[in-house]
Structures are given as structure tokens and as C-alpha cells.
Amino acid sequence: MKDESRPTISVIVPAYNRAQTLPRAIRSVIAQSFHDWEIIIVDDGSSDETEQVVREWLGPRINYLRHAYNRGPSPARNAGIQAAQGTFVAFLDSDDEWLPEKLANDIAVFRSHGDDLGLVYSGEFFLDARGRQVKIVPAIGGRVYDQLLARDFIGSCSRVTVRRSALESVGGFDEGLVNEEDWDLWVRIAKAFEIGFVPQCLVERHFGPGQITSNLGSLRRIFEGKARVIEKHRSQMPAPVLARHLAVLAGLLFNYDIPRARGLALESLRLRISQPRLLSALVISLFGVNTYRYVFSRWAGLMHSLYMGRANV
């Protein structure tokens, strides 16, 4: 039986200098049609008015933790997980918001399955760099470990609700990762549990310059995060999958370290020779970093990759 003193869902909202956007995120939780929740806001050492803003919302179901200094999203989310009382844990980034049926739909999927279901994710929509609405609707579920090794089709933490026992069994977020820590966690959960999804767009994501520069950082940081996760799981990756990931890493690295990028590209091509995009990147790199960076940014924008196209080197 459920302990009536504990909420069904703990919503963890990490925040770093998000005084302007945090109220929107909080309001979207309060507006949920599913009401059995608590919110845990983890202030990751903000230097703006985040704490003052949060103080206006505090109450029996809205709690506040503060780190003395900025430790990063993984430690912030892990601190929230440790404080959580709910059977399920949902994550909401402080610059995103949920539609009112988000939590109700997630819980409905959990309740229609057994304890083998560890994670449920829903769709999202956002405006790309050209102001076009992009919708991402889930279509993959079940035992999807191999698919997640190949690519992170789950993506943003704001899309995800996790069974707390599943989080505890895999150990939460890896605090040694500089980014892509969410993909790493989804892979580890998928190795042990089934994954469910809600085929609706229930998360609205907001992209701004501050989010790109402070949350994800430079292309160097993006490369470092991806490289660490790939290295962590590469022994489980089939050759074609590993080749594709190495090609992505080379594509990033060509923006600032062409000799090293060529080494990764050759390693990738030895695993899988037929890679037209990688071969094109090699050719473009012959014209120097500036030309490659220009072409890369244009291509990333066309592919709706807001981070990749707008992040600095």
C-alpha cells in the first residue's frame, strides 16, 4: 500500500542563475492535473536572485536545497534524488515547462505495466533557430538497451519520469561526466529495465543564449562529454554503432583540432568504410578550421541542432 504521507512523484528542478525562468517551471508543475507531487528545487550555487524567487513559493510541497557553490547538473539532480520522498522521480529543467497532462500520462503508463518498467518519457516541442516549431514524438519502448547505445532518443531530462527504485539500483547520475550525463543514465536504466513512452508532446523547451553557453558550454565541452560516455559504454557497442559515434566525435573535433579529428575519423572508417558524411568532413577540413566551422554551423542549423550550431568553440 502507498504511504499516504509520501507523494507519488517527486519533481526535481535544478537551477543555476534561473531567477527569470524558474517561476514558469514551477507554475507548470502546480498546473498539473495530477496533484500528488512534491517539488524539490536544487539551487546549484546561483549568484542571481534565484533564492529570493524560490522563497516566495516555498510550502509543504515545495522544498528548497542550496549548494554553496556551483557543482553542476548531475550533483544537483542527485541531491534532489536523495531528498525525494516519492515512488517516482520526475525531472524538470528550470528553463522548460510541462503541459498540464504530463505527470498524469506518465503515471498512467507506469500503472499499466509491472515493476520491470523503469522509465517513461514523453514528447517535446520547441522553436528552432529559425522560429519553426519542431516536435519530437516518442515511438520507441520496451527493451531498448541496444537502441539507446546507438543514439539518445530520450534526450532531455524534462521528458523523463523514473521509478525511484530503478534510479537507486543503477546509482543515479554519474557526477564525473561533464555533460551527456542524462544519456549515460538512460543507457544504464535501459540495461536493467523496460522503457515506456507517452506518444504526445507534453514538454515545452526554451532555448536561449544563456542556456547554450552556461548549461552545455563550448564545442570542446560537448566533445568531452560525448567522448567520456562513449568510452564508458564502447565495449558494449557493435562496430557500426561505435563507428558512427566516433564519426560524430571527429565531426566536433574538426572545429578546433584537425589532426586529432583525422585520427578519430580514420579509426571510425576502419570500423565502417561507407560514411559519406565523415568523408565529406575530411575533405572540408582540408580548407582549414574557419571554413569547416562555417560549414558545420550551417549544417547544424539545418538539422535543428541548436546547441551544436550556436555553441562557441
N, C-alpha and C positions, 0 to 999 in steps of 0.2 A: 504494500500500500504506500501511496505517496505521503510523505511527511508534510502536513498542511502548513507547517511553519516555514517551509522552504519553497522558493519559487520553482516553477517548472524550467524556466530559462533564465540564465544569467547573460546579460548583454554586456560585452566588454568593449569599451570605447577608449583606445589610446589617443592621447592628444599631446602635441608638441607645438606650442605657439599657434593655437587654433581658436583664439577668442572670437574671431569673426564667424567661423563656420560651425563651431560646436553647438550652439543653440539649435540650429537647423537639424543636426543629427539627433539631438535629444528629443526635440519635438516629434520627429518621425517615429521614435520608439513609443512615446506617450500616445501617439495616434494609432497604435496597432489595435486591430480588432481582437487579438489575443492578449489578454491583460495580465496573465500570471507570469510576470517577469520582474527582474531587478536589473538596474544599470550600475555597472562599476566603471567609473571614469578614472583612467590612469594618466595623470599629468606627468609626462616624462621630462620634468625639469624645465617647464616653459619659463620664458623671460618676459612674456607679454601679460595681458590681463586674463589669461585662461583661468587662473584660480578664482579671481573675483567673479567671473562669469559663472563658473560652476557653483559657487556658494549660493547663488540665487535659486538653484534648482534642488539643492540637497534636501533629502527627506528619508522616510523609512525605506523607500525602494530605490533611491538614487544615492549611491555611495561614491566617495572620492578618495583616491590614493595619490600620493605625490612622491616622485623620485627627486632627490636633492639635486641631481644633475641629469643631463640627457644621456640615457643609456641605449636608446634605440627601440624599434618596434617590437622585437622579439622579447627582450626583458619586460617591456611594458605589458605585452599580452600575457606573458607567463605570470606576472604579478597579479593580473586580473583573474587568471585561471585559478591561482592558489586561493584567492579570496572568494571565488564563486561558490554559491550555495545551490545552484540549480542542477537538475538532472542533465540538462543540455546547456551548451555554451554557444552563443552566437557572437560574431564579431562585426563591429560597425566602425569603419574608419571615420574620423571626426570631420572629414570634409565630404562625406557621402550621406545619402539618406535612403530610407526604405519607404516603399509604398505600404499602405495600411494592412494588406493581407500577407505580408512577408512571413511573419512568425507563425501565423495560423496555418499557412500552407506547408511550412517546414515541419511543424509538429504533426500535421495530418499524414505526411509521408512516413515519419518515424513510427507513428501508431499503426500504420498499415503493414509494417514489416516487423521482423523479430529483432533480437538484440544483435544480430550479425550486421545490421545496418549501422555504420559508424558515423556517416557524414551525409548531409543533404545540402545541395547548393541550388540556387535559383538563377534566373537570367538577369541581365543588366542592360541598361541603355545609357548612352552618353552622347555628347556632341563632339565631333572630331574637330580638327584644326580648321576646317572649312565651314564649320557650323552645321554640318549634316548629322542627322541623328543616326546613330549606329546601335543596332540591337543585337545582343548575343543571347540566344535561347538554347538552354541545355538540351542535349539529346543522347547523352552517354551515361549509363549507370550500370550497376551490378558489380561484378568482379573486374575492376578496370585497372589493376596494377600495371599491366603491360602498356596500356594506352597512356597512363599518366607518366610512365617513364619516357614515352615518346614525346609527349607535349603536355603542358599545363593547361588543360581545357577548363579547369575550375577557376583559376585566376584569383581575383580579388578576395580578400578576407571578408569583405562586406557581403558577399554572396553566400556565406557558409554558416551553417549551424552544425555543431558536432556533439555527439554523445559524450558526456564528460568522462565516462569510464574508458572510452576509446582514447581520449586525449591522455588520460593518466597511463594507459597501457603502453603508449608509444613515446611518452616523455615530453609532450608539449613542443614548443618551438625551439629550434636549435639556435642558441644565443651566439654561437660562433660564426653565423652567417651574416654577411653584410647586407644582402638582400636575397630575393628568391627564397626566403625562409618559409613562405607560405607553400610554394610548390613542393619543397622538401617535406613539409608536414603532410600535405595531401598524399604524397607518394607513400610515406610510412603508414598512414592510416589505411590506404587502399591495399597495402600488402597484407593487412590482417583483417580488414572489414569490407563489407559491401558499401557502395556509394549510391545514394539516391539523388533524385533531382526533381525540381518543380519546373515544368516547361512554360514558365511565364517570366517576363521581365519585371522584377519586383525591387530592383536596386537601381537608384539613380546616382550615377557617379559624376563628380565635378572635377574638372581638371583646370588647374591654374598654374602660373609660372612658379609660385612658391612651392606647390606640391611637387613639381617636377625637379626643382633644384634642391629642395631640402629633404624630401622623402626618398627619392630614388637616387639623386645625385648625378654625377657625370657618367659618360660612357665608360670611363675607366672603372667606376664603381659597379656599373651594370655588368661589365665583363667579369669583374672579380667575383660578384655574387653568383653568376651563372656558372663560372668555372668551378667554384667550390662545390656547388650542388652536383654538377655533372661528375666531378671527381669522386664525390661521395657515393654515387649510385652507378658509376660506369661499369662495374663488374657484373651488374645485372642487366645491362643493356645489350641487345643484339647488335651486331656490327652495323647494319644500316641505320639504326637509331643513333648509335654513337657517332657515326659519320655525319649525320645531319646536325647533331649538337655541336660537334667540332667545327662544322662549317659556319654555324651561327656565331660561334666564338671568334673565328677568323674574320667574319664579316664585321664584327665590332672592333676587333683589334686593328684592322686596316686603317681605322680612323686616326691612329696615333702611333702605331708601332708596326710598320710594314714588314720588316724582316721576321719578327716573331710571328706575325699573322701568316706569312707564307709557310712557315714551319707547321703551323696548325692546319693550314689548308692542305698541305701535302699529306699529313697524317690522315686527314679526312678522306682524301682522294684514294689513298691506299686501301681504305676500307670499302669505298664505293666510288668508282671512277665516274659514273654518269651523274654529274651535278652541274648543270649548265649555269645556275646562278653563281655558284662558287667560282667556276671558271671565268665567268664574266667579271667577278670581283677581282680576281687575279689580274686580268687584263687591265681593268680600270686603275688598279694600284700602280701600274707602270707609269702613269701620268702624275704620280705624287699624291701626298696626303690631302692637299687642298682640293684637288679635283675629285678624289674619292669621297671626301667628306661632303662635298656639294651633291654628288650623285646619291650618296647614301641618305642624306636628309630628304631629298626629293622623293626617293623611293619609299622611305619610311612614312612620309606623309600620305602618299597614295595608298599605303597599306593600313592606314588608320593607326599607326604605331606612334601615339603622341609622345610617349617617353623617348623612344629612340630618335624620332625626328627632331625633337626640340632640346634634348639634353646637351649640355656642353661636353667638350672632350675632357 
